[in-house]
Amino acid sequence: MKFFDLNLSDPALRGELDGAYGRVMDSGWMILGPELAAFETEFAAWCGASHAVGVGNGLDALTLTLRAAGVEAGAEVIVPAHTFAATWMAVEALGAVPVPVEVDDRTYTLDAAACAAAVSDRTAAIVPVSLYGHPVNLDPLMALARRHGLFVLEDAAQSHGASFQGRRTGAGAHATAFSFYPTKNLGALGDAGAVTTNDAALAERIRRLRNYGSDQKYVHQTLGVNSRLDELQAAFLRVFLPRLDTANDQRRALAGAYDAALAGCGLTTPTQAPGARHVYHLYVVRSPDRDALQARLRAAGIESLIHYPIACHLQAAFAHRGFKRGDFPLAEALADEVLSLPLWPAMPVGNVEQVARAIRA
């Protein structure tokens, strides 16, 4: 059994993707054209935000937004101890200092109390992550930011369509960074990303940074980069976006089936906090015997993945920060215990029972 299937064989979907490809080829416009403009408008509206800016990938969405917000070298940025390394790398790319704090042990999102305790006079920003598809509760973090004059950038690379108290990811923070890597809830057919915000001036700065620091050809107002969501990927994303709510409902139904099938088997299954709508980018369980469990699934022909096997503070890329084992016990425990089970929107529900049987064997 595969861990994930893009499920691109559906004739109706293939027809729309072929049509999107044809529109771009016929237009002859490959970069910063009408498909991107249309997708940015549609995605911003879907998230409930005023602006969306398409960029090359999720890491650039984080890095360019922190730059546009004025985060400078030497500033401190609070990040979760348990997350994908890109969250930390965006901070490091600016010469800023990632300040890790532990996550909530049920939702795996940033713990607001721990975040408040980490604020110093050097803190410039907070980057909470809506991890695995569970939305972070932004309300206490935004209140904290208002008290201290901080910028909040939500990393929503795994939570397209998740919501808290009815508000979708993409509209609650000062800005939200998204990845459209192909396996995401909203995935392109290559690398792509975007930033949503209600701040028009911030959106304009990100647009300039993504395009060599220019908003007029051959006139460069600032040092920028080349990070533009291309026309072809924008056209494909416009095909997938109207299907996203249905796909998320399918993910939630499969997660519910997993919850029922795995009840009482000794695993810690995902939690959905009150007021949250989880969209299950990943269905992540915890087991103190994770490696043996994964081996048992592998023997049964079932693919599973570990997100993530090495805590960020123990990665060689961040060794210069001087962290050591024991500094963040929960993040280390999660690295040792989490396992992601197969899940994709069109996955047959029978696969859930097959996985459950192998786990209980």
C-alpha positions in Angstrom: 0.0 0.0 0.0 1.3 3.4 -1.0 1.7 6.2 1.6 0.2 8.7 -0.8 -1.3 8.7 -4.3 -1.7 11.9 -6.3 -4.7 10.2 -8.0 -4.3 12.1 -11.3 -6.0 9.4 -13.4 -9.5 10.7 -13.0 -10.6 11.6 -16.6 -12.5 14.8 -15.6 -9.4 16.1 -13.6 -7.1 15.2 -16.5 -9.3 17.0 -18.9 -9.2 20.2 -16.8 -5.4 19.9 -16.3 -5.0 19.5 -20.0 -7.1 22.5 -20.6 -5.1 24.6 -18.1 -1.9 23.5 -19.9 -3.4 24.5 -23.2 -4.4 27.9 -22.0 -0.9 28.7 -20.8 0.7 27.3 -24.0 -1.7 29.3 -26.2 -1.1 32.5 -24.3 2.7 32.3 -24.6 2.9 33.9 -21.2 4.9 31.9 -18.7 5.8 34.2 -15.8 3.8 36.8 -13.9 0.9 36.6 -16.2 -2.9 36.3 -16.1 -3.0 32.8 -14.6 -1.0 33.8 -11.6 -3.1 37.0 -11.1 -6.3 35.0 -11.3 -5.0 32.3 -8.8 -3.8 35.0 -6.4 -7.3 36.6 -6.4 -9.1 33.3 -6.1 -6.8 31.9 -3.3 -6.9 35.1 -1.3 -10.7 35.0 -1.4 -10.9 31.3 -0.5 -8.7 32.0 2.6 -10.6 35.1 3.5 -7.6 37.3 3.1 -7.3 40.5 1.1 -4.1 39.6 -0.8 -2.2 36.6 -2.0 1.3 36.7 -3.5 2.6 33.6 -5.4 6.2 32.6 -4.9 8.4 29.7 -5.9 8.0 27.5 -2.8 7.0 27.4 0.8 10.5 28.2 2.2 10.6 31.4 0.1 7.1 32.3 1.3 8.5 32.2 4.8 11.8 33.9 4.1 10.5 36.7 1.9 7.7 37.5 4.3 10.0 37.8 7.3 12.3 40.1 5.1 9.3 42.2 4.0 8.3 42.5 7.6 11.7 44.0 8.5 13.2 41.1 10.5 16.9 41.8 10.6 20.1 39.9 11.3 20.5 39.3 15.0 16.8 39.6 15.8 15.1 36.7 17.6 12.2 34.8 16.1 10.2 32.3 18.1 9.6 29.0 16.4 8.3 25.6 17.4 10.8 23.0 18.5 8.8 20.4 16.7 8.4 21.3 13.0 9.9 20.8 9.6 13.4 22.3 9.3 12.2 24.9 6.8 10.6 26.9 9.5 13.9 27.4 11.2 15.8 27.8 7.9 13.8 30.8 6.9 14.9 32.5 10.1 18.5 31.5 9.6 18.5 32.8 6.0 18.1 36.3 7.4 20.8 36.0 9.9 18.1 36.1 12.6 18.1 33.8 15.6 15.5 31.0 15.9 14.3 30.7 19.5 12.6 27.3 19.9 9.8 26.6 22.3 7.9 23.4 22.9 4.5 22.6 21.2 1.3 21.6 22.8 1.5 17.8 23.4 -2.0 17.2 21.9 -2.3 19.4 18.9 1.5 19.7 18.1 1.0 23.4 17.5 2.9 26.2 19.3 2.3 26.4 23.0 1.1 30.0 23.7 2.4 30.0 27.3 5.8 28.8 26.4 5.9 31.3 23.6 5.1 34.2 26.0 7.9 33.0 28.3 10.4 33.2 25.4 9.8 36.8 24.5 12.7 39.1 25.1 13.7 42.6 24.1 15.3 41.2 21.0 12.2 39.3 19.8 10.9 40.5 16.4 8.5 37.8 15.3 6.7 34.6 16.0 6.3 31.8 13.5 3.6 29.4 14.7 3.1 26.3 12.6 -0.3 24.7 11.8 1.3 21.3 11.8 -0.1 18.1 10.2 -3.3 19.9 9.2 -4.3 21.1 12.7 -4.7 24.9 12.9 -2.8 26.9 15.5 -5.0 29.0 17.8 -3.7 32.4 16.8 -5.8 34.5 19.3 -3.4 34.3 22.3 -0.4 34.7 19.9 -1.8 37.8 18.3 -2.6 39.3 21.7 0.9 38.6 22.7 2.2 40.2 19.6 0.1 43.3 20.2 1.5 43.7 23.7 5.1 43.5 22.5 5.0 44.9 19.0 5.8 41.6 17.2 5.1 40.3 13.8 3.2 36.9 13.5 3.8 34.8 10.4 1.8 31.6 10.4 3.4 28.6 8.6 0.4 26.9 7.1 2.3 24.7 4.6 0.3 21.7 5.9 -3.1 23.2 6.7 -4.8 24.6 3.6 -8.5 24.9 4.6 -8.0 24.2 8.3 -9.9 26.7 10.5 -10.2 27.8 14.1 -13.5 29.3 15.4 -14.6 29.4 11.7 -11.6 31.4 10.5 -9.5 29.7 7.8 -5.8 29.6 7.9 -4.6 32.4 5.8 -6.5 35.3 7.4 -5.7 35.4 11.1 -2.1 36.3 11.4 -0.2 39.3 10.0 0.7 37.0 7.1 0.5 33.3 6.3 2.9 31.3 4.3 1.8 28.3 2.2 3.6 25.6 0.3 2.0 23.9 -2.7 4.3 21.0 -2.9 2.5 18.2 -4.8 1.5 16.2 -1.7 0.0 19.1 0.2 -3.7 19.5 0.7 -3.6 22.0 -2.1 -0.7 20.8 -4.2 0.7 21.9 -7.6 2.5 19.6 -10.0 5.9 21.0 -9.0 7.2 23.4 -6.4 5.1 26.5 -5.6 4.1 28.6 -2.7 2.2 31.7 -1.7 1.7 34.3 1.1 -1.6 35.7 2.2 -2.1 38.9 4.1 -4.5 41.7 4.8 -1.7 44.2 4.7 -1.5 45.8 1.2 1.9 47.4 1.8 3.4 44.1 3.0 2.0 42.3 0.0 3.6 44.8 -2.3 7.0 44.4 -0.6 6.8 40.7 -1.1 5.9 41.1 -4.7 8.9 43.3 -5.2 11.2 40.9 -3.4 10.1 37.9 -5.3 10.9 39.6 -8.6 14.5 40.8 -8.2 13.5 43.7 -6.0 11.6 45.2 -8.9 8.0 46.3 -9.7 9.0 48.0 -12.9 11.1 46.1 -15.5 14.8 46.9 -15.2 14.2 49.2 -12.3 15.4 47.5 -9.0 14.3 49.3 -5.8 15.9 46.8 -3.5 17.9 43.6 -3.4 15.5 40.8 -4.3 15.4 37.2 -5.5 13.9 35.2 -8.3 11.0 33.3 -6.7 7.9 33.5 -8.8 5.0 31.1 -9.0 5.0 30.3 -12.7 1.9 30.5 -15.0 1.7 26.7 -15.5 1.6 25.9 -11.8 -0.8 28.7 -11.2 -3.1 27.3 -13.9 -2.9 23.8 -12.3 -3.6 25.2 -8.9 -6.7 26.9 -10.2 -8.0 23.4 -11.2 -7.3 21.9 -7.8 -8.6 24.8 -5.7 -12.3 24.3 -6.3 -11.9 20.6 -5.4 -10.1 21.4 -2.1 -13.1 21.5 0.2 -14.3 18.1 -1.0 -10.8 16.7 -0.8 -10.4 17.9 2.8 -13.8 16.4 3.7 -12.5 13.1 2.3 -9.4 13.4 4.5 -11.5 14.1 7.5 -13.7 11.1 6.9 -10.7 8.8 6.5 -9.2 10.2 9.7 -12.5 9.4 11.5 -12.3 5.9 10.2 -8.7 5.6 11.5 -9.9 6.9 14.9 -12.5 4.2 15.1 -10.4 1.4 13.8 -7.4 2.2 16.1 -9.4 2.8 19.3 -8.0 0.9 22.2 -4.9 -0.3 20.3 -2.4 1.6 22.5 -1.5 4.3 20.0 -1.9 8.0 20.6 -4.1 9.2 17.7 -4.6 12.8 16.5 -6.5 15.3 18.6 -8.8 18.0 17.3 -9.0 20.9 19.8 -12.3 22.6 20.5 -13.1 25.1 17.8 -10.6 23.6 15.4 -11.2 22.0 12.1 -8.3 19.6 11.3 -7.7 18.9 7.6 -5.4 15.9 8.2 -2.6 16.7 5.8 -1.1 13.8 7.7 -2.6 11.2 10.1 0.1 11.0 12.7 0.1 8.5 15.6 2.5 8.1 18.5 4.0 4.9 19.8 6.9 4.3 22.2 7.7 1.3 19.9 7.5 3.3 16.7 10.3 1.7 14.8 9.0 -1.8 15.5 5.5 -0.7 14.4 6.8 0.7 11.2 8.7 -2.5 10.5 5.5 -4.5 11.1 3.7 -2.3 8.6 6.5 -2.6 6.1 6.3 -6.4 6.4 2.6 -6.2 5.6 3.4 -4.2 2.5 2.2 -0.9 4.0 4.3 2.2 3.5 4.5 4.8 6.4 6.7 7.8 7.0 8.2 9.6 10.0 7.6 13.3 10.2 10.2 14.1 11.5 12.9 11.7 12.8 15.4 14.3 14.1 14.3 17.3 16.1 15.4 20.6 14.6 17.6 21.5 17.5 19.6 18.3 17.0 20.0 18.8 13.2 23.6 19.4 12.0 22.3 22.5 10.1 21.6 24.2 13.4 24.6 22.9 15.4 26.1 26.4 15.6 23.2 27.3 17.9 24.7 25.0 20.6 21.6 23.1 21.5 22.0 19.6 22.9 19.9 16.5 23.6 17.6 17.1 26.6 17.0 20.8 25.8 13.5 20.1 24.3 12.3 16.8 25.7 8.9 16.8 24.0 10.3 17.6 20.6 12.8 14.8 21.1 10.1 12.4 22.2 8.0 13.2 19.2 10.9 12.6 16.9 11.3 9.2 18.5 7.6 8.3 18.5 5.5 9.8 15.7 4.5 7.8 12.6 2.4 9.0 9.7 -0.1 6.4 8.3 -1.2 6.2 4.6 -3.8 8.9 3.8 -4.9 10.7 0.6 -8.3 12.1 -0.4 -9.4 9.2 -2.7 -7.9 6.4 -0.6 -10.4 3.5 -0.2 -11.7 3.3 3.3 -10.8 -0.4 3.1 -7.1 0.6 3.3 -7.8 2.0 6.8 -9.0 -1.5 8.0 -6.0 -3.1 6.3 -3.6 -0.8 8.2 -5.5 -1.3 11.5 -5.3 -5.1 11.1 -1.5 -4.9 10.6 -1.1 -2.6 13.6 -3.1 -5.0 15.8 -1.4 -8.1 14.5 
